Amino acid sequence: MELTYRGIKYPYTPPTVASAPSSIYTEYKGLDVRFRSKDEPVQPLKVEMAQAQAPTSVNQTEEKLVSHLYRHALRSLQRQQQKSMRAKQDLQFC
């Protein structure tokens, strides 16, 4: 099947779902209805234990320290701005 999107034609191939026949069936209005089960792909387990790992190099420790100092500096700037804004508001309403 060929599709067109904004004047560009491209071939479309619908994805196929791997399925296995099942022994489960029923009748609906006199017709046999058979069910199929989708084959679930088995994915390998992936376990990441980031919290349990110790830093393996000095760079990781330095990065944590720098990020901590950066956050601390940002917080202090925010506090200073809040104090100055409150002072301006107090002057306006007095």
C-alpha distances in whole Angstrom, upper triangle without the diagonal:
4,7,10,13,17,16,14,10,9,6,6,7,9,13,15,18,21,23,26,27,30,33,33,33,34,34,33,34,35,31,31,29,28,28,26,27,25,26,28,28,31,32,35,38,39,42,43,47,47,50,52,52,55,54,54,55,57,54,53,56,57,53,54,58,56,54,56,59,56,55,59,60,57,59,62,60,59,62,64,62,62,66,66,64,66,69,68,67,71,72,70,72,75
4,7,10,13,12,10,7,6,4,6,9,11,15,17,21,24,26,29,31,34,37,37,36,37,37,36,37,38,35,35,32,32,31,29,30,27,29,30,30,33,33,37,39,39,43,43,47,47,50,52,52,55,54,53,54,56,53,52,55,55,52,53,56,55,52,55,57,54,54,58,58,55,57,60,59,57,61,62,60,61,64,64,62,65,68,66,66,69,70,69,70,73
4,7,10,10,8,6,6,6,6,10,12,15,18,21,24,27,30,32,34,38,37,37,38,38,36,37,39,36,35,33,32,31,30,30,28,29,30,30,33,33,36,39,39,42,42,46,46,49,51,51,53,52,52,53,55,52,50,54,54,50,51,54,53,50,53,55,52,52,55,55,52,54,58,56,54,58,59,57,57,61,61,59,61,64,63,62,66,67,65,66,70
4,7,6,5,4,6,9,10,13,15,18,21,24,28,30,34,35,38,41,40,40,41,41,39,40,42,39,39,36,36,35,33,33,31,32,33,32,36,35,38,40,40,43,43,47,47,49,52,51,54,53,53,53,55,51,50,53,53,50,51,54,52,49,52,54,51,51,54,54,51,53,56,54,53,56,58,55,56,60,59,57,60,62,61,60,64,65,63,64,68
4,5,5,6,8,11,11,15,16,19,22,25,28,31,35,36,39,42,41,41,42,42,40,42,43,40,40,37,37,36,34,34,31,33,32,32,35,35,38,39,39,41,42,45,44,47,50,49,52,50,50,51,52,49,48,51,50,47,48,51,49,46,49,51,48,47,51,51,48,50,53,51,49,53,54,52,52,56,56,53,56,59,57,56,60,61,59,61,64
4,6,8,11,14,15,19,20,23,26,29,32,35,38,40,42,46,45,45,45,46,44,45,47,44,44,41,41,39,37,37,35,36,36,35,39,38,40,42,41,44,44,47,46,49,51,51,53,51,52,52,53,49,48,51,51,47,49,51,49,47,50,51,48,47,51,50,47,49,52,50,49,52,53,51,51,55,54,52,55,58,56,55,59,60,58,59,63
4,6,10,13,15,19,21,23,27,30,33,36,39,41,44,47,46,46,47,47,45,46,47,44,45,42,42,40,39,39,36,37,37,37,40,39,42,44,43,46,46,49,48,51,54,53,55,54,54,54,55,52,51,54,53,50,51,54,52,49,52,54,50,50,54,53,50,53,56,53,52,56,57,54,55,59,58,56,58,61,59,59,62,63,61,63,66
4,7,10,12,16,18,21,24,27,30,33,37,39,41,45,45,44,45,46,44,45,47,44,43,41,40,39,37,37,34,35,35,34,37,37,39,41,40,43,43,47,46,49,51,51,53,51,51,51,53,49,48,52,51,48,49,52,50,48,51,52,49,49,53,52,50,52,55,53,52,55,56,54,55,58,58,56,59,61,59,59,63,64,62,64,67
4,7,9,13,16,19,22,25,28,31,34,36,39,42,42,42,43,43,42,43,44,41,41,38,38,36,34,34,32,33,33,33,36,35,38,40,40,43,43,47,47,50,52,51,53,52,52,52,54,51,50,53,53,49,51,54,52,50,53,54,51,51,55,55,52,54,57,55,54,58,59,56,57,61,61,59,61,64,62,62,66,67,65,66,70
4,6,10,13,15,18,22,25,28,31,33,36,39,39,39,41,41,40,41,42,39,39,36,35,34,31,31,29,29,30,29,32,32,35,37,37,40,41,44,44,47,49,48,51,50,49,50,52,48,47,51,51,47,49,52,50,48,51,53,50,50,54,54,51,53,56,55,53,57,58,56,57,61,60,59,61,64,62,62,66,67,65,67,70
4,7,10,13,15,19,22,24,28,30,33,36,36,36,38,38,37,39,40,36,36,33,32,31,28,29,26,27,28,27,30,30,33,36,36,39,40,44,44,47,49,48,51,50,50,50,52,49,48,52,52,49,50,53,52,49,52,54,52,51,55,55,53,55,58,57,55,59,60,58,59,63,63,61,63,66,65,64,68,69,68,69,73
4,6,9,12,16,19,21,25,27,30,33,33,33,34,35,34,36,37,33,32,30,29,27,25,25,23,24,24,24,28,28,31,33,34,37,38,42,42,45,47,47,49,49,48,49,51,49,47,51,51,48,49,52,51,48,51,53,51,50,54,54,52,53,57,55,54,57,59,57,58,61,62,60,62,65,64,63,67,68,66,68,71
4,6,9,12,15,18,21,23,26,30,30,30,32,33,32,34,35,31,30,27,26,24,22,22,20,20,21,21,25,25,28,31,32,35,37,40,41,44,46,45,48,48,47,49,51,48,47,50,51,48,48,52,51,48,51,54,51,50,54,55,52,54,57,56,55,58,60,58,59,62,63,61,63,66,65,65,68,70,68,69,73
4,6,10,13,15,19,21,23,27,27,27,29,30,29,31,32,28,27,24,23,21,19,19,16,18,19,19,23,23,27,29,30,33,35,39,39,42,44,44,47,47,47,48,50,48,46,49,50,47,48,51,50,47,50,53,50,49,53,54,51,53,56,55,54,57,59,57,57,61,62,60,62,65,64,63,66,68,67,68,71
4,7,10,13,16,19,21,25,25,25,28,29,29,31,32,28,27,24,22,20,17,16,13,14,15,15,19,20,23,26,26,30,32,35,36,39,41,41,44,44,44,45,48,45,43,47,48,45,45,49,48,45,48,51,48,47,51,52,50,51,55,54,52,56,58,56,56,60,61,59,61,64,63,62,66,68,66,67,71
4,6,9,13,15,18,22,22,23,25,27,27,29,30,26,24,21,19,17,14,14,11,12,13,14,17,19,22,25,26,30,32,36,37,40,41,41,45,45,45,46,49,47,45,48,49,46,47,50,50,47,50,53,51,50,53,55,52,53,57,56,55,58,60,59,59,62,63,61,63,67,66,65,68,70,69,70,73
4,6,10,13,15,19,19,20,23,25,25,28,28,25,22,19,17,14,11,10,7,8,10,11,15,16,20,23,24,28,30,34,35,38,39,40,43,44,43,45,48,46,44,47,49,46,46,49,49,47,49,52,50,49,52,54,51,52,56,56,54,57,60,58,58,62,63,61,62,66,65,65,68,70,68,69,72
4,7,10,13,17,18,19,22,24,25,28,28,25,22,19,16,14,10,9,6,6,8,9,13,15,19,22,24,27,30,33,35,38,39,39,43,43,43,45,48,47,44,47,49,46,46,50,50,48,50,53,51,50,54,55,53,54,58,58,56,59,61,60,60,64,65,63,65,68,68,67,70,72,71,72,75
4,7,9,13,14,15,18,21,22,25,25,22,19,16,13,10,6,6,4,5,9,11,14,17,20,23,25,29,32,35,37,40,40,41,45,46,45,48,51,49,47,50,52,49,49,52,53,50,52,55,53,52,56,57,55,56,60,60,58,60,63,62,62,65,67,65,66,70,69,68,71,74,72,73,76
4,6,10,12,14,17,20,21,25,24,21,18,15,11,9,6,6,6,6,10,12,15,18,21,24,27,30,33,36,39,41,41,42,46,47,47,50,53,51,49,52,54,51,51,55,55,52,54,57,56,55,58,60,58,58,62,62,61,63,66,65,64,68,69,68,69,72,72,71,74,77,75,76,79
4,7,9,10,14,17,18,22,21,18,14,12,8,7,5,7,9,10,13,16,18,22,25,27,30,33,36,40,42,44,45,46,49,51,51,53,56,55,52,55,57,55,54,58,58,56,57,61,59,58,61,63,61,61,65,65,63,66,69,68,67,71,72,70,71,75,75,74,76,79,78,78,81
4,5,8,12,15,17,20,20,17,13,11,7,6,5,6,10,11,14,17,19,23,26,27,31,33,37,39,42,44,44,46,49,51,51,54,57,56,53,56,58,55,54,58,59,56,57,61,60,58,61,63,61,61,65,65,63,66,69,68,67,70,72,70,71,75,75,73,76,79,77,77,81
4,6,10,13,16,20,18,16,12,11,8,8,9,10,13,15,17,21,22,26,28,30,33,36,39,42,45,46,47,48,52,54,54,57,60,59,56,58,61,58,57,61,62,59,60,64,63,61,64,66,64,64,68,68,66,68,72,70,70,73,75,73,74,77,77,76,78,81,80,80,83
4,7,11,13,17,16,14,11,9,6,6,8,10,13,15,18,21,23,26,29,31,34,36,39,42,45,46,47,48,52,54,54,57,60,59,56,58,61,58,57,61,61,58,60,63,62,60,63,65,63,63,67,67,65,67,70,69,68,71,73,71,72,75,75,74,76,79,78,78,81
4,7,10,13,12,10,7,6,4,6,9,12,15,18,20,24,26,29,32,34,37,39,42,45,47,49,50,51,55,57,57,60,63,61,59,61,63,61,60,63,64,61,62,65,64,62,65,67,65,65,69,69,67,69,72,70,69,73,74,72,73,77,77,75,77,80,79,79,82
4,7,10,10,8,6,5,7,8,12,15,18,21,23,27,29,32,35,37,39,42,45,47,50,51,52,54,58,59,60,63,65,64,61,63,66,63,62,65,66,62,64,67,66,63,67,69,66,66,70,70,67,70,73,71,70,73,75,73,73,77,77,75,78,80,79,78,82
4,7,6,5,5,6,9,11,15,18,21,24,26,30,32,35,39,40,43,45,48,51,53,54,55,57,61,62,63,66,68,67,64,66,68,65,64,68,68,65,66,70,68,66,69,71,68,68,72,72,69,72,75,73,72,75,77,74,75,79,79,77,79,82,80,80,83
4,5,5,7,7,10,12,16,19,22,25,27,31,33,36,40,41,43,46,48,51,53,55,56,58,61,63,63,66,69,67,64,66,68,65,64,68,68,65,66,69,67,65,68,70,67,67,71,71,68,70,73,72,70,74,75,73,73,77,77,75,77,80,78,78,81
4,6,9,10,13,16,19,22,25,29,31,34,37,40,43,44,47,49,52,55,57,58,59,61,65,66,67,69,72,70,67,70,72,68,67,71,71,68,69,72,70,68,71,73,70,70,74,74,71,73,76,74,73,76,78,75,76,79,79,77,79,82,80,79,83
4,7,9,13,16,19,23,26,29,31,35,37,40,44,45,48,50,53,56,58,60,61,62,66,67,68,71,73,72,69,71,73,70,69,73,73,70,71,74,72,70,73,75,73,72,76,76,73,76,79,77,76,79,81,78,79,82,82,80,82,85,83,83,86
4,6,10,13,16,20,22,25,28,32,34,37,41,42,45,48,51,53,56,57,58,60,64,65,65,68,71,69,66,69,71,67,67,70,70,67,69,72,70,68,71,73,70,70,74,74,72,74,77,75,74,77,79,76,77,81,80,78,81,84,82,82,85
4,6,10,13,17,20,22,25,29,31,34,38,39,42,45,48,51,53,55,56,57,61,62,63,65,68,66,64,66,68,65,64,68,68,65,67,70,68,66,70,71,69,69,73,73,70,73,76,74,73,76,78,76,76,80,80,78,81,83,82,81,85
4,7,10,13,16,19,22,25,28,31,34,36,39,41,44,47,49,51,52,54,57,59,59,62,64,63,60,63,65,61,61,64,65,61,63,66,64,63,66,68,65,65,69,69,67,69,72,70,69,73,74,72,73,76,76,74,77,80,78,78,81
4,7,10,13,16,19,22,25,28,31,33,36,39,42,44,47,49,49,51,55,56,56,59,62,60,57,60,62,59,59,62,62,59,61,64,63,61,64,66,64,64,68,68,65,68,71,69,68,72,73,71,72,76,75,74,77,79,78,78,81
4,7,10,13,16,19,21,24,28,29,32,35,38,41,43,45,46,47,51,52,53,55,58,56,54,56,58,55,55,58,59,56,57,61,59,57,60,62,60,60,64,64,62,64,67,66,65,68,70,68,69,72,72,71,73,76,75,74,78
4,7,9,12,16,18,21,25,27,29,32,35,38,40,42,43,45,48,49,50,52,55,54,51,54,56,53,52,56,56,53,55,58,57,55,58,60,58,58,62,62,60,63,65,64,63,67,68,66,68,71,71,70,72,75,74,74,77
4,6,9,12,15,18,21,23,26,28,32,34,37,39,40,41,45,46,46,49,52,50,47,50,52,49,49,53,53,50,52,55,54,52,55,57,55,55,59,59,57,60,63,61,61,64,66,64,65,69,69,67,70,73,71,71,75
4,6,9,12,15,19,20,23,26,29,32,34,36,37,38,42,43,43,46,49,47,44,47,49,46,46,50,50,47,49,52,51,49,52,54,52,53,56,56,55,57,60,59,58,62,63,61,63,66,66,65,68,70,69,69,73
4,6,9,12,16,18,21,24,27,30,32,35,35,36,40,41,41,43,47,45,42,45,47,45,44,48,49,46,48,51,50,48,52,54,52,52,56,56,55,57,60,59,58,62,63,62,63,67,67,66,68,71,70,70,74
4,6,9,13,14,17,20,23,26,29,31,32,33,36,37,37,40,43,42,39,42,44,41,41,45,45,42,44,47,46,45,48,50,48,49,52,53,51,54,56,55,55,59,60,59,60,63,63,62,65,68,67,67,70
4,6,10,12,15,18,21,24,27,29,30,30,34,35,35,37,40,39,36,39,41,39,39,42,43,40,42,46,44,43,47,49,47,48,51,52,50,53,55,55,54,58,59,58,59,63,63,62,65,67,67,67,70
4,7,9,12,15,19,22,24,27,27,28,31,32,32,35,38,37,34,37,40,37,37,41,41,39,41,44,43,42,45,48,46,47,50,51,50,52,55,54,54,57,59,58,59,62,63,62,65,67,67,67,70
4,6,9,12,15,19,21,24,24,24,28,29,29,31,35,33,31,34,36,34,33,37,38,35,37,41,40,39,42,44,43,43,47,47,46,49,51,51,51,54,56,55,56,59,60,59,62,64,64,64,67
4,6,10,13,16,18,21,21,21,25,26,26,29,32,31,28,31,34,32,31,35,36,34,36,39,38,38,41,43,42,42,46,47,46,48,51,51,51,54,55,55,56,59,60,59,62,64,64,65,67
4,6,10,13,16,18,18,19,22,24,24,27,30,29,26,29,32,30,29,33,34,32,33,37,36,35,38,40,39,40,43,44,43,45,48,48,48,51,53,52,53,57,57,57,59,62,62,62,65
4,7,10,12,15,15,16,19,20,21,23,27,26,23,25,28,26,25,29,30,28,29,33,33,32,35,37,36,37,40,41,40,42,45,45,45,48,50,49,50,53,54,54,56,59,59,59,62
4,6,9,12,12,12,16,18,18,21,24,24,21,23,26,24,23,27,28,26,27,31,31,30,32,35,34,34,38,39,38,40,43,43,43,46,48,48,49,52,53,52,54,57,57,58,60
4,6,9,9,10,13,14,15,18,21,20,17,19,22,20,19,23,24,22,23,27,27,26,29,31,31,31,34,36,35,37,40,40,40,43,45,45,46,49,50,50,52,54,54,55,58
4,6,6,7,10,12,14,17,19,19,16,17,21,19,18,21,23,21,22,25,26,25,27,30,30,30,33,35,34,36,39,39,39,42,44,44,45,47,49,49,51,53,54,54,57
4,6,6,9,10,12,14,17,16,13,14,17,15,14,17,19,17,18,22,22,21,24,26,26,27,30,31,31,32,35,36,36,38,41,41,42,44,46,46,48,50,51,52,54
4,6,8,10,13,15,17,17,13,14,17,16,14,17,19,17,17,21,22,20,22,25,25,25,28,30,30,31,34,35,35,37,39,39,40,43,44,44,46,49,50,50,52
4,7,10,12,15,17,18,14,15,18,18,16,19,21,20,20,23,24,23,25,28,28,28,31,33,33,34,37,38,38,40,42,43,43,46,48,48,49,52,53,53,55
4,6,8,12,14,15,12,12,16,16,14,17,19,19,19,22,23,23,25,28,28,28,31,33,33,34,37,38,38,40,43,43,44,46,48,48,50,53,53,54,56
4,6,9,11,12,10,10,13,14,12,15,17,17,17,20,22,22,23,26,27,27,30,32,32,33,36,37,38,39,42,42,43,46,47,48,49,52,53,54,55
4,6,7,9,6,7,10,11,10,12,15,15,16,18,20,20,22,24,25,26,28,30,31,32,34,36,36,38,40,41,42,44,46,47,48,50,52,53,54
4,7,9,7,9,12,12,13,15,17,18,19,21,22,23,25,27,28,29,31,33,34,35,37,38,39,41,43,44,45,47,49,50,51,53,55,56,58
4,5,6,7,9,10,12,13,15,16,17,19,20,22,23,25,26,28,30,31,32,34,36,37,38,40,42,43,44,46,48,49,50,52,53,55,57
4,6,5,6,9,10,11,12,14,15,17,18,20,21,22,24,26,27,29,30,32,33,35,36,38,39,41,42,44,45,47,48,50,51,53,54
4,5,5,6,9,10,10,12,14,15,16,18,20,21,22,24,26,27,28,30,31,33,34,36,37,39,40,42,43,45,46,48,49,51,52
4,5,5,6,9,10,11,12,14,15,16,18,20,21,23,24,26,27,29,30,32,33,35,36,37,39,41,42,43,45,47,48,49,51
4,5,5,6,9,10,11,12,14,15,17,18,20,21,23,24,26,27,29,30,32,33,35,36,38,39,41,42,44,45,47,48,50
4,5,5,6,9,10,10,12,14,15,16,18,20,21,22,24,26,27,29,30,32,33,35,36,38,39,41,42,44,45,47,48
4,5,5,6,8,10,10,12,14,15,16,18,20,21,22,24,26,27,28,30,32,33,35,36,37,39,41,42,43,45,47
4,5,5,6,9,10,11,12,14,15,16,18,20,21,23,24,26,27,29,30,32,33,35,36,37,39,41,42,43,45
4,5,5,6,9,10,11,12,14,15,17,18,20,21,23,24,26,27,29,30,32,33,35,36,38,39,41,42,44
4,5,5,6,9,10,10,12,14,15,16,18,20,21,23,24,26,27,29,30,32,33,35,36,38,39,41,42
4,5,5,6,9,10,10,12,14,15,16,18,20,21,22,24,26,27,29,30,32,33,35,36,37,39,41
4,5,5,6,9,10,11,12,14,15,17,19,20,21,23,25,26,27,29,30,32,33,35,36,38,39
4,5,5,6,9,10,11,12,14,15,17,18,20,21,23,24,26,27,29,30,32,33,35,36,38
4,5,5,6,9,10,11,12,14,15,17,18,20,21,23,24,26,27,29,30,32,33,35,36
4,5,5,6,9,10,11,12,14,15,16,18,20,21,23,24,26,27,29,30,32,33,35
4,5,5,6,9,10,11,12,14,15,17,19,20,21,23,25,26,27,29,30,32,33
4,5,5,6,9,10,11,12,14,15,17,18,20,21,23,24,26,27,29,31,32
4,5,5,6,9,10,11,12,14,15,16,18,20,21,22,24,26,27,29,30
4,5,5,6,9,10,10,12,14,15,16,18,20,21,22,24,26,27,29
4,5,5,6,9,10,11,12,14,15,17,18,20,21,23,25,26,27
4,5,5,6,9,10,11,12,14,15,17,18,20,21,23,25,26
4,5,5,6,9,10,10,12,14,15,16,18,20,21,23,24
4,5,5,6,9,10,11,12,14,15,16,18,20,21,23
4,5,5,6,9,10,11,12,14,15,17,19,20,21
4,5,5,6,9,10,11,12,14,15,17,18,20
4,5,5,6,9,10,10,12,14,15,17,18
4,5,5,6,9,10,11,12,14,16,17
4,5,5,6,9,10,11,12,14,16
4,5,5,6,9,10,11,12,14
4,5,5,6,9,10,11,12
4,5,5,6,9,10,11
4,5,5,6,9,10
4,5,5,6,9
4,5,5,6
4,6,5
4,6
4
